[in-house]
Amino acid sequence: MKSIFYKYRKFFIGLFVFSAITLYLFYGALKPSKMLPIFNPSDVNPELVDTTVQYVSKYHTIADFSFVNQNGKTITQKDYEGKIYVADFFFTTCGSICPKMTTNLAEIQKVIINNPKVMLLSHTVFPETDSVPVLKAYALKNGVDDKKWNMVTGDKKEIYTMARKSYLAVKLGKPSELYDMVHTENFVLVDAKKRVRGFYDGTNKEEVQKLIADIEFLCNE
């Protein structure tokens, strides 16, 4: 038996290697590759989308914007050009979900701190009270790194428009108040082509870990 194996050892070794490669390729083909959806307004809960864009089913991207951050600097789409980023909506005096959301964004900031491809962007829904000095104090309190994370304020109509027409992330507020909005717990993942790739519960640790994994996936996409 040993002599037969020795005589045909090259054949058996080749057969073993071929079988191993075949099995690897076979199971690799069966295993579904990870994919992240591309969200359009028609894919999202209508409560979070402005009625003028609810019908849009393809080619949705984040519109150009211009806001002012915690340092009084004007932040535009150019600052996020070619970047993957996480956007959310909050206000500094919120005592319910905002503290958890901000804490979790701070954890994400730690993960992406040395990744030049990724940034964060938080919009206040109460610009009338969240002035630049107020945002700066809030940013300092929560360990915001100015190079990675902008907390922005600006014209309420513009914030409302971005929230409901671009990020698809806030609900209508009081009908009696113009451009009133109620922010949600959503973190919105935007890719380098300005497309919405995911929504995550910013108060949920498991969802935040999923978001971090999806950020890494987009970085390697």
Residue frames as qw, qx, qy, qz and C-alpha x, y, z in Angstrom:
[[0.000, 0.886, 0.464, 0.000, 0.00, 0.00, 0.00],
 [0.306, -0.802, 0.103, 0.503, 2.79, 2.38, 0.93],
 [0.426, -0.155, 0.592, 0.667, 4.60, 1.60, -2.28],
 [0.236, 0.626, 0.652, 0.358, 1.47, 2.36, -4.34],
 [0.130, -0.946, -0.240, 0.176, 0.99, 5.70, -2.53],
 [0.415, -0.607, 0.320, 0.597, 4.66, 6.52, -2.98],
 [0.433, 0.148, 0.668, 0.586, 4.48, 5.67, -6.66],
 [0.071, 0.662, 0.550, 0.504, 1.44, 7.87, -7.23],
 [0.337, -0.535, -0.420, 0.651, 2.16, 10.44, -4.53],
 [0.067, -0.135, 0.204, 0.967, 2.22, 13.36, -6.97],
 [0.265, -0.355, -0.681, -0.584, -1.17, 12.34, -8.30],
 [0.429, -0.593, -0.663, 0.157, -2.70, 12.07, -4.81],
 [0.288, -0.417, -0.202, 0.838, -1.18, 15.37, -3.69],
 [0.044, -0.031, -0.401, -0.915, -2.48, 17.07, -6.83],
 [0.347, -0.466, -0.735, -0.350, -5.90, 15.53, -6.32],
 [0.397, -0.568, -0.551, 0.465, -5.99, 16.74, -2.71],
 [0.162, -0.304, 0.010, 0.939, -4.99, 20.28, -3.66],
 [0.164, -0.185, -0.581, -0.776, -7.51, 20.36, -6.51],
 [0.382, -0.542, -0.743, -0.087, -10.30, 19.10, -4.22],
 [0.333, -0.514, -0.402, 0.680, -9.48, 21.65, -1.55],
 [0.035, -0.165, 0.208, 0.963, -9.53, 24.53, -4.05],
 [0.258, -0.309, -0.709, -0.579, -12.76, 23.27, -5.60],
 [0.383, -0.584, -0.691, 0.185, -14.48, 23.02, -2.22],
 [0.248, -0.421, -0.198, 0.850, -13.26, 26.51, -1.25],
 [0.086, 0.029, -0.398, -0.913, -14.58, 28.02, -4.47],
 [0.314, -0.406, -0.791, -0.333, -17.85, 26.10, -4.19],
 [0.357, -0.623, -0.589, 0.370, -18.60, 27.26, -0.66],
 [0.183, -0.317, 0.007, 0.930, -17.44, 30.76, -1.54],
 [0.158, -0.169, -0.568, -0.790, -19.97, 30.85, -4.37],
 [0.382, -0.531, -0.748, -0.114, -22.75, 29.61, -2.10],
 [0.337, -0.513, -0.426, 0.664, -21.99, 32.16, 0.63],
 [0.205, 0.881, 0.365, 0.222, -23.89, 35.36, -0.14],
 [0.456, 0.166, -0.122, 0.866, -21.61, 38.38, -0.48],
 [0.127, -0.618, -0.474, 0.615, -22.47, 41.34, 1.71],
 [0.172, 0.469, 0.405, 0.766, -24.36, 44.17, 0.06],
 [0.016, -0.426, -0.444, 0.788, -25.71, 47.45, 1.37],
 [0.303, 0.712, 0.616, 0.149, -28.90, 48.81, -0.16],
 [0.156, 0.073, 0.107, 0.979, -29.12, 52.23, -1.76],
 [0.060, 0.597, 0.708, -0.372, -32.11, 54.03, -0.29],
 [0.010, 0.312, 0.370, 0.875, -34.44, 56.30, -2.23],
 [0.327, -0.108, 0.294, -0.891, -37.37, 58.29, -0.81],
 [0.754, -0.053, -0.324, -0.569, -39.90, 55.71, -2.01],
 [0.658, 0.042, -0.732, 0.172, -38.13, 53.06, 0.11],
 [0.186, 0.074, -0.595, 0.778, -38.52, 54.97, 3.38],
 [0.075, -0.591, -0.731, 0.332, -41.37, 55.44, 5.86],
 [0.158, 0.675, 0.382, 0.611, -43.44, 58.28, 4.31],
 [0.422, -0.865, -0.256, 0.094, -43.66, 59.95, 7.74],
 [0.580, -0.550, 0.175, 0.574, -39.97, 60.80, 7.41],
 [0.415, 0.109, 0.523, 0.736, -40.08, 62.04, 3.82],
 [0.212, 0.415, 0.045, -0.884, -41.35, 65.31, 2.36],
 [0.660, 0.465, 0.538, -0.244, -44.39, 64.74, 0.16],
 [0.428, 0.804, -0.215, -0.353, -42.67, 66.37, -2.81],
 [0.228, 0.575, -0.775, -0.128, -40.08, 63.56, -3.06],
 [0.677, -0.148, 0.643, -0.326, -41.96, 60.50, -1.77],
 [0.861, 0.449, 0.114, -0.208, -42.36, 59.21, -5.33],
 [0.286, 0.762, -0.576, -0.072, -38.62, 59.25, -6.11],
 [0.973, -0.136, 0.166, -0.090, -37.45, 55.67, -6.59],
 [0.862, 0.091, 0.102, 0.488, -33.92, 56.05, -7.98],
 [0.491, 0.485, -0.014, 0.724, -30.89, 58.32, -8.25],
 [0.384, -0.898, -0.147, -0.155, -31.53, 60.00, -4.89],
 [0.633, 0.150, -0.328, 0.686, -28.50, 61.83, -3.47],
 [0.343, -0.678, -0.358, 0.542, -27.88, 64.32, -0.68],
 [0.295, 0.886, 0.215, 0.288, -28.43, 67.88, -1.89],
 [0.430, 0.373, -0.254, 0.782, -25.88, 70.65, -1.55],
 [0.471, -0.788, -0.392, 0.049, -25.96, 72.42, 1.80],
 [0.325, 0.480, -0.280, 0.766, -24.42, 75.29, 3.71],
 [0.612, -0.728, -0.301, -0.073, -24.51, 75.48, 7.51],
 [0.061, 0.763, -0.448, 0.462, -22.35, 76.89, 10.29],
 [0.768, -0.115, -0.603, 0.182, -20.51, 74.59, 12.69],
 [0.635, -0.683, -0.294, 0.209, -19.51, 74.81, 16.36],
 [0.556, -0.298, 0.062, 0.773, -16.50, 76.96, 15.46],
 [0.205, 0.778, 0.111, -0.583, -18.43, 79.46, 13.37],
 [0.121, -0.327, 0.712, 0.610, -17.07, 77.97, 10.14],
 [0.710, 0.348, -0.051, -0.610, -19.33, 77.54, 7.12],
 [0.423, -0.150, 0.888, 0.101, -19.65, 73.84, 6.29],
 [0.637, 0.427, -0.178, -0.616, -20.76, 72.79, 2.80],
 [0.973, 0.183, 0.104, -0.097, -20.96, 69.68, 0.68],
 [0.524, 0.703, -0.438, 0.202, -17.35, 70.39, -0.34],
 [0.270, -0.601, 0.655, -0.370, -16.20, 69.54, 3.19],
 [0.734, -0.076, 0.628, -0.246, -17.76, 66.08, 2.76],
 [0.677, 0.579, -0.297, -0.343, -16.92, 65.55, -0.89],
 [0.633, 0.373, -0.678, 0.025, -15.78, 61.98, -1.48],
 [0.110, -0.305, 0.770, -0.549, -16.34, 61.12, 2.19],
 [0.497, -0.386, -0.768, -0.121, -18.40, 58.44, 3.89],
 [0.040, -0.255, 0.433, -0.864, -20.28, 60.03, 6.75],
 [0.231, -0.486, -0.830, 0.150, -22.90, 59.55, 9.43],
 [0.127, -0.348, -0.054, -0.927, -25.55, 62.25, 9.75],
 [0.255, -0.497, -0.803, 0.207, -28.09, 62.79, 12.50],
 [0.155, -0.624, -0.164, -0.748, -30.47, 65.40, 13.94],
 [0.519, -0.374, -0.612, 0.465, -30.56, 66.52, 17.56],
 [0.059, -0.840, -0.007, -0.539, -30.80, 69.54, 19.86],
 [0.328, 0.383, -0.628, 0.593, -28.60, 70.44, 22.79],
 [0.376, -0.269, 0.469, -0.752, -31.34, 70.67, 25.43],
 [0.805, -0.047, -0.447, -0.387, -32.90, 67.32, 24.51],
 [0.357, -0.486, 0.687, -0.404, -33.05, 65.14, 27.60],
 [0.910, 0.058, 0.261, -0.316, -34.46, 61.96, 26.09],
 [0.943, 0.212, 0.185, 0.180, -32.69, 60.23, 23.20],
 [0.386, 0.876, -0.216, 0.191, -30.09, 62.87, 22.29],
 [0.362, -0.742, 0.557, -0.090, -27.59, 62.13, 25.10],
 [0.825, -0.068, 0.557, 0.067, -27.48, 58.46, 24.08],
 [0.716, 0.661, 0.167, 0.148, -27.15, 59.35, 20.43],
 [0.136, 0.921, -0.331, 0.154, -24.33, 61.79, 21.12],
 [0.581, -0.545, 0.604, -0.037, -22.53, 59.27, 23.35],
 [0.847, 0.174, 0.489, 0.113, -22.79, 56.63, 20.63],
 [0.551, 0.817, -0.018, 0.168, -21.54, 59.03, 17.97],
 [0.191, -0.847, 0.488, -0.088, -18.60, 59.77, 20.23],
 [0.758, -0.231, 0.607, 0.061, -17.87, 56.02, 20.27],
 [0.765, 0.554, 0.280, 0.171, -18.04, 55.93, 16.47],
 [0.176, 0.950, -0.241, 0.092, -15.68, 58.91, 16.40],
 [0.521, -0.615, 0.589, 0.052, -13.12, 56.87, 18.36],
 [0.814, 0.134, 0.544, 0.150, -13.30, 54.12, 15.75],
 [0.606, 0.691, 0.270, 0.286, -12.93, 56.42, 12.74],
 [0.266, -0.908, 0.068, 0.316, -10.54, 58.96, 14.27],
 [0.325, -0.532, 0.583, 0.521, -7.61, 57.87, 12.08],
 [0.497, 0.360, 0.732, 0.298, -9.68, 57.02, 9.01],
 [0.029, -0.313, 0.158, 0.936, -9.54, 59.94, 6.54],
 [0.114, -0.219, -0.768, -0.591, -12.45, 58.51, 4.56],
 [0.342, -0.586, -0.731, -0.075, -15.07, 58.95, 7.29],
 [0.013, 0.213, -0.253, 0.943, -16.69, 61.92, 9.06],
 [0.095, -0.540, -0.791, 0.273, -19.71, 62.81, 11.21],
 [0.049, -0.259, -0.193, -0.945, -22.35, 65.52, 10.77],
 [0.126, -0.513, -0.778, 0.340, -24.96, 66.51, 13.38],
 [0.046, -0.433, -0.294, -0.851, -27.71, 69.04, 12.63],
 [0.084, 0.223, 0.632, -0.737, -29.66, 70.86, 15.30],
 [0.019, -0.555, -0.741, -0.379, -33.43, 70.96, 14.80],
 [0.238, -0.889, -0.353, 0.170, -33.66, 74.01, 17.10],
 [0.564, 0.317, 0.019, 0.762, -31.38, 76.55, 15.41],
 [0.166, -0.822, -0.139, -0.526, -33.19, 79.37, 17.15],
 [0.639, -0.747, 0.151, -0.106, -31.63, 78.29, 20.45],
 [0.872, -0.187, 0.247, 0.379, -28.60, 76.25, 19.35],
 [0.236, 0.949, -0.195, -0.069, -26.29, 79.10, 18.40],
 [0.659, 0.520, -0.468, 0.276, -22.61, 78.68, 17.60],
 [0.074, -0.537, 0.640, -0.545, -21.50, 79.25, 21.23],
 [0.794, -0.185, 0.340, -0.469, -24.12, 76.78, 22.47],
 [0.943, 0.290, -0.157, -0.044, -22.98, 74.15, 19.97],
 [0.408, 0.607, -0.568, 0.378, -19.35, 74.78, 20.91],
 [0.393, -0.452, 0.593, -0.538, -20.05, 74.21, 24.59],
 [0.921, 0.025, 0.205, -0.330, -21.98, 71.04, 23.76],
 [0.796, 0.491, -0.341, 0.092, -19.17, 69.84, 21.48],
 [0.131, 0.591, -0.652, 0.457, -16.53, 70.38, 24.17],
 [0.640, -0.304, 0.478, -0.520, -18.68, 68.61, 26.74],
 [0.938, 0.134, 0.241, -0.211, -19.02, 65.57, 24.48],
 [0.594, -0.402, 0.577, 0.390, -15.48, 65.27, 23.24],
 [0.689, 0.687, 0.231, -0.030, -16.11, 66.30, 19.66],
 [0.548, -0.267, 0.395, 0.687, -13.03, 66.33, 17.44],
 [0.302, 0.733, 0.040, -0.609, -13.42, 69.33, 15.11],
 [0.077, 0.449, -0.722, -0.521, -11.56, 67.57, 12.32],
 [0.015, -0.083, -0.981, -0.173, -14.00, 64.64, 12.24],
 [0.082, -0.586, -0.801, 0.095, -17.33, 65.90, 13.53],
 [0.030, -0.197, -0.087, -0.976, -19.30, 69.03, 12.66],
 [0.003, -0.587, -0.739, 0.329, -22.28, 70.09, 14.73],
 [0.145, 0.173, 0.349, 0.910, -24.16, 72.57, 12.57],
 [0.150, 0.648, 0.543, -0.512, -26.85, 75.21, 12.82],
 [0.126, 0.025, 0.485, 0.865, -28.42, 77.51, 10.26],
 [0.451, -0.006, -0.136, -0.882, -31.69, 78.56, 8.69],
 [0.541, 0.014, 0.735, -0.409, -34.51, 76.39, 10.01],
 [0.764, 0.493, 0.044, -0.414, -36.13, 76.02, 6.58],
 [0.467, 0.607, -0.636, -0.096, -32.86, 74.76, 5.11],
 [0.169, -0.292, 0.897, -0.286, -32.36, 72.26, 7.95],
 [0.680, 0.236, 0.493, -0.489, -35.96, 71.08, 7.55],
 [0.702, 0.581, -0.229, -0.342, -35.46, 70.68, 3.80],
 [0.273, 0.518, -0.810, 0.038, -32.28, 68.66, 4.24],
 [0.365, -0.163, 0.816, -0.418, -33.82, 66.50, 6.95],
 [0.661, 0.318, 0.549, -0.400, -36.93, 65.53, 5.00],
 [0.689, 0.670, -0.080, -0.264, -35.84, 65.79, 1.36],
 [0.405, 0.650, -0.641, 0.051, -32.25, 64.55, 1.54],
 [0.006, 0.335, -0.880, 0.335, -31.64, 62.50, 4.69],
 [0.651, -0.241, -0.561, -0.452, -35.26, 61.25, 5.00],
 [0.483, 0.020, -0.734, 0.477, -34.88, 61.28, 8.76],
 [0.047, 0.098, 0.529, -0.842, -37.33, 63.52, 10.67],
 [0.021, 0.588, 0.807, 0.055, -41.06, 63.68, 11.26],
 [0.047, -0.625, -0.230, -0.745, -43.34, 66.67, 10.89],
 [0.148, -0.107, -0.616, 0.766, -43.84, 68.72, 14.01],
 [0.203, 0.572, 0.563, -0.561, -46.79, 70.94, 14.86],
 [0.391, 0.550, 0.586, 0.448, -48.81, 71.78, 11.75],
 [0.058, -0.962, -0.264, 0.039, -49.34, 75.26, 13.14],
 [0.347, -0.793, 0.310, 0.393, -45.60, 75.99, 13.19],
 [0.659, 0.715, -0.207, -0.107, -43.78, 76.51, 9.91],
 [0.574, 0.524, -0.601, 0.188, -40.93, 74.06, 9.32],
 [0.567, -0.517, 0.517, -0.380, -41.42, 72.45, 12.70],
 [0.738, 0.264, -0.613, -0.097, -39.86, 68.99, 12.87],
 [0.774, -0.504, 0.321, -0.207, -39.39, 66.14, 15.32],
 [0.282, 0.585, -0.758, -0.071, -36.05, 64.39, 15.03],
 [0.963, -0.121, -0.162, -0.178, -35.81, 60.62, 15.30],
 [0.687, -0.573, 0.424, 0.139, -33.16, 58.32, 16.72],
 [0.877, 0.431, 0.147, 0.156, -31.87, 57.61, 13.22],
 [0.315, -0.604, 0.485, 0.549, -28.23, 57.70, 12.24],
 [0.744, 0.637, 0.107, -0.169, -28.03, 58.01, 8.46],
 [0.627, -0.320, 0.510, 0.494, -25.10, 56.43, 6.62],
 [0.508, 0.824, -0.020, -0.249, -24.09, 58.30, 3.46],
 [0.859, 0.009, 0.282, 0.427, -21.54, 56.95, 1.01],
 [0.374, -0.389, 0.263, 0.799, -18.84, 58.77, -0.95],
 [0.100, 0.270, 0.627, 0.724, -21.28, 59.28, -3.84],
 [0.259, -0.060, 0.200, -0.943, -23.77, 61.12, -1.58],
 [0.612, -0.196, -0.608, -0.466, -26.19, 58.17, -1.53],
 [0.597, -0.427, 0.412, -0.540, -28.09, 57.00, 1.55],
 [0.507, 0.249, -0.823, -0.067, -26.92, 53.47, 2.41],
 [0.497, -0.272, -0.804, 0.180, -28.50, 52.78, 5.79],
 [0.392, -0.639, 0.048, -0.660, -30.55, 53.89, 8.79],
 [0.564, -0.033, -0.736, 0.374, -29.63, 52.84, 12.34],
 [0.516, -0.792, -0.292, -0.144, -31.12, 53.33, 15.78],
 [0.324, 0.630, -0.391, 0.587, -28.61, 55.68, 17.36],
 [0.517, -0.577, 0.365, -0.516, -29.71, 54.71, 20.88],
 [0.981, -0.087, 0.107, -0.133, -29.10, 50.99, 20.34],
 [0.358, -0.667, 0.614, 0.223, -25.58, 49.61, 20.92],
 [0.672, 0.100, 0.704, 0.207, -26.11, 46.63, 18.59],
 [0.506, 0.806, 0.300, 0.063, -27.32, 48.91, 15.81],
 [0.036, -0.939, 0.310, 0.145, -24.31, 51.16, 16.35],
 [0.528, -0.390, 0.710, 0.255, -21.98, 48.17, 16.03],
 [0.644, 0.464, 0.584, 0.170, -23.74, 47.22, 12.80],
 [0.267, 0.961, 0.036, -0.054, -23.23, 50.78, 11.58],
 [0.288, -0.758, 0.536, 0.237, -19.51, 50.59, 12.36],
 [0.625, -0.023, 0.738, 0.253, -19.27, 47.33, 10.40],
 [0.533, 0.712, 0.445, 0.105, -21.13, 48.89, 7.47],
 [0.029, 0.956, -0.216, -0.194, -18.81, 51.91, 7.51],
 [0.440, -0.486, 0.697, 0.290, -15.86, 49.53, 7.24],
 [0.633, 0.344, 0.673, 0.167, -17.61, 47.72, 4.39],
 [0.381, 0.905, 0.186, -0.024, -18.12, 50.97, 2.47],
 [0.191, -0.842, 0.428, 0.267, -14.49, 51.92, 3.02],
 [0.391, -0.293, 0.817, 0.307, -13.50, 48.72, 1.22],
 [0.655, 0.534, 0.487, -0.222, -16.30, 48.70, -1.34]]
